[in-house]
Amino acid sequence: MKSERETTESSRLESSSSETDAYYYRARYYDASPGRFLTEDPVGFLSGGINFYEYVENSPLSFTDPNGLQAQPGGACCDDKKLKRGIKQVQDAFANAAATKSAIFQKYAKCLQKLANDPDVKCGPPPKNQPTACGYHSPLSPSTTFITPNGSTGQGGCGPTKGTIAHEMVHSCIQNDLAQPPMNTIDEEKQAYGIECQLWGLACNCARDPKKCGY
């Protein structure tokens, strides 16, 4: 079942599918989770590249693609400077002595250090079913963390970028730990908010009771 909604970006009309969480960009569908189109570029090699599924040359901070055929220069999706600063702050925190005192960091240390040492943090629009999300990660690419525009600037109810990045990294580590049984949403959010609280004193109320923060 499909519906159409008006967007402000480039005054385009998108059609979204509730079954696939994909957005229709006239020529083809785009899936925000993996950050790529679901079908090949219809112009093939004439696009100038060899990856026919990539979205805006993998540079959503610099380009948009209103029709699914051609990347066009566009306004920045996120605050790139704050995004880079947030990554550096996470790396510093994970290497700091404070991390040794964080029970949550110690629990997922190997996974978190791997994500921080080779970070793949990208700007991305919030998922359709979570329009106020500050960040999220793709189940198809566990190492990739997406930060939304509000998540990069600390607006719209989002905290500092460093907290959002660490928060999503914990989610990624939990959901990809096949040795452990699946964790329910509340317990998982306690862990994700918990690392923010233990490392920087952020979102401690959410760590104690995620229900107070919308879960």
C-alpha positions as CSV (number, residue, x, y, z in Angstrom):
1,M,0.0,0.0,0.0
2,K,1.5,3.4,-1.0
3,S,0.9,6.9,-0.1
4,E,2.3,10.3,-1.4
5,R,3.4,13.2,0.7
6,E,4.7,16.6,-0.1
7,T,8.3,17.4,1.0
8,T,10.1,20.7,1.2
9,E,13.4,19.4,-0.2
10,S,13.6,20.4,-3.8
11,S,9.8,20.7,-3.9
12,R,9.6,17.1,-4.9
13,L,6.8,14.5,-4.5
14,E,7.8,11.3,-2.9
15,S,5.8,8.1,-2.6
16,S,6.6,5.9,0.4
17,S,5.8,2.3,1.0
18,S,4.8,1.2,4.5
19,E,5.7,-2.4,3.6
20,T,9.3,-1.7,2.5
21,D,10.2,1.6,4.3
22,A,11.4,2.8,0.9
23,Y,10.9,6.2,-0.8
24,Y,10.0,6.6,-4.4
25,Y,12.2,9.1,-6.2
26,R,10.4,9.0,-9.6
27,A,12.9,6.8,-11.3
28,R,13.4,4.2,-8.5
29,Y,13.1,3.5,-4.8
30,Y,15.5,4.6,-2.1
31,D,15.9,2.8,1.2
32,A,17.2,5.1,4.0
33,S,18.4,2.2,6.2
34,P,21.3,1.0,4.0
35,G,21.5,4.4,2.4
36,R,21.2,3.1,-1.2
37,F,18.7,2.7,-4.1
38,L,16.9,-0.7,-4.4
39,T,17.4,-0.9,-8.1
40,E,20.2,-0.1,-10.5
41,D,20.6,3.4,-12.0
42,P,18.6,3.1,-15.3
43,V,21.4,5.1,-17.2
44,G,24.0,2.5,-16.3
45,F,27.6,3.5,-17.0
46,L,26.4,6.8,-18.3
47,S,26.2,7.8,-14.7
48,G,30.0,8.0,-14.6
49,G,30.3,5.4,-11.9
50,I,30.4,1.7,-11.5
51,N,28.1,1.4,-8.4
52,F,24.6,1.6,-9.9
53,Y,22.9,1.5,-6.4
54,E,24.8,4.2,-4.5
55,Y,22.9,7.3,-3.4
56,V,24.4,10.7,-4.4
57,E,27.9,9.3,-4.8
58,N,27.8,8.3,-1.1
59,S,28.0,12.0,-0.2
60,P,24.6,13.0,1.3
61,L,26.3,15.9,3.0
62,S,27.0,17.5,-0.3
63,F,24.4,16.3,-2.8
64,T,20.7,15.5,-3.2
65,D,18.9,13.4,-5.9
66,P,15.3,14.5,-6.3
67,N,14.5,12.2,-9.3
68,G,16.8,9.2,-8.7
69,L,18.8,9.8,-11.8
70,Q,21.4,12.4,-11.1
71,A,23.2,13.7,-7.9
72,Q,22.8,17.5,-7.6
73,P,24.6,19.9,-5.2
74,G,22.5,20.5,-2.1
75,G,22.6,22.0,1.3
76,A,24.3,20.1,4.1
77,C,22.1,17.5,5.8
78,C,24.0,17.7,9.0
79,D,26.5,19.9,10.8
80,D,29.6,18.2,9.5
81,K,32.0,19.9,12.0
82,K,29.9,18.7,14.9
83,L,29.7,15.2,13.4
84,K,33.5,15.0,13.2
85,R,34.0,16.5,16.6
86,G,31.5,14.0,18.0
87,I,33.5,11.1,16.5
88,K,36.7,12.4,18.0
89,Q,35.1,12.8,21.4
90,V,33.8,9.2,21.4
91,Q,37.2,8.0,20.4
92,D,38.8,9.9,23.2
93,A,36.3,8.8,25.8
94,F,36.7,5.1,24.8
95,A,40.4,5.5,25.3
96,N,40.1,7.4,28.6
97,A,40.4,6.0,32.0
98,A,36.7,6.8,32.6
99,A,35.8,4.0,30.2
100,T,37.4,1.4,32.5
101,K,34.9,2.5,35.1
102,S,31.9,2.1,32.8
103,A,30.3,-1.3,33.3
104,I,28.5,-0.9,30.0
105,F,31.6,0.0,28.1
106,Q,33.5,-3.0,29.6
107,K,30.6,-5.3,28.6
108,Y,30.9,-4.3,24.9
109,A,34.5,-3.0,24.9
110,K,35.8,-5.1,22.0
111,C,32.9,-4.2,19.7
112,L,32.8,-0.5,20.7
113,Q,36.5,-0.1,20.3
114,K,36.3,-1.7,16.8
115,L,33.5,0.7,15.8
116,A,35.3,3.7,17.2
117,N,38.7,2.9,15.7
118,D,37.3,2.6,12.2
119,P,34.2,4.8,12.4
120,D,31.6,4.8,9.6
121,V,29.3,7.6,10.7
122,K,27.1,9.1,8.1
123,C,24.4,11.8,7.9
124,G,21.0,10.4,7.1
125,P,17.3,11.4,7.2
126,P,15.4,9.9,10.1
127,P,13.6,6.6,9.4
128,K,10.0,7.0,8.3
129,N,8.7,5.2,11.4
130,Q,11.0,7.3,13.7
131,P,10.7,10.9,12.4
132,T,12.2,12.4,15.6
133,A,15.2,9.9,15.8
134,C,18.6,11.4,16.6
135,G,20.5,8.5,15.1
136,Y,20.1,4.9,14.0
137,H,22.1,2.1,12.4
138,S,21.5,-0.2,9.5
139,P,20.9,-3.9,10.2
140,L,22.5,-4.6,6.8
141,S,25.7,-2.7,7.7
142,P,26.2,-3.1,11.5
143,S,29.3,-0.9,11.5
144,T,27.5,2.1,10.0
145,T,26.0,4.7,12.3
146,F,23.6,7.2,10.8
147,I,23.1,10.6,12.5
148,T,20.1,12.7,11.6
149,P,20.3,16.5,11.1
150,N,18.9,17.0,14.7
151,G,21.3,14.4,16.0
152,S,24.2,16.3,14.6
153,T,23.2,19.7,16.0
154,G,21.7,18.6,19.4
155,Q,18.3,20.0,18.4
156,G,14.8,18.6,18.4
157,G,15.2,16.8,21.7
158,C,18.6,15.3,20.8
159,G,21.5,15.6,23.1
160,P,25.2,16.2,22.2
161,T,26.4,14.4,19.1
162,K,29.0,12.4,21.0
163,G,26.2,10.8,23.1
164,T,24.1,9.9,20.1
165,I,27.0,8.3,18.3
166,A,28.0,6.2,21.4
167,H,24.3,5.4,22.0
168,E,23.9,3.9,18.5
169,M,27.2,2.0,18.7
170,V,25.9,0.2,21.8
171,H,22.7,-0.7,19.9
172,S,24.8,-2.1,17.1
173,C,26.9,-4.1,19.5
174,I,23.9,-5.5,21.3
175,Q,21.9,-6.4,18.2
176,N,24.9,-8.1,16.5
177,D,26.0,-10.1,19.5
178,L,24.8,-13.5,18.3
179,A,26.1,-15.2,21.5
180,Q,23.5,-13.5,23.6
181,P,19.7,-13.9,23.6
182,P,17.8,-11.0,22.1
183,M,17.2,-8.1,24.5
184,N,13.9,-6.3,24.9
185,T,13.6,-2.7,23.9
186,I,13.6,-1.2,27.4
187,D,16.6,-3.1,28.6
188,E,18.5,-2.3,25.3
189,E,17.7,1.4,25.7
190,K,18.9,1.3,29.3
191,Q,22.3,0.0,28.0
192,A,22.4,2.6,25.2
193,Y,21.5,5.5,27.4
194,G,23.6,4.1,30.2
195,I,26.9,4.6,28.3
196,E,26.0,8.2,27.7
197,C,25.4,8.6,31.5
198,Q,28.4,6.7,32.6
199,L,30.9,8.4,30.3
200,W,29.6,12.0,30.2
201,G,26.7,12.3,32.7
202,L,24.2,12.6,29.8
203,A,20.6,11.2,29.6
204,C,20.9,9.6,33.0
205,N,17.1,9.9,33.6
206,C,16.6,8.0,30.3
207,A,19.1,5.3,31.4
208,R,17.1,4.8,34.7
209,D,13.7,4.7,33.0
210,P,13.6,4.8,29.1
211,K,9.8,5.0,29.3
212,K,10.3,8.7,30.4
213,C,12.1,9.3,27.1
214,G,9.4,7.8,24.8
215,Y,10.1,4.1,25.0
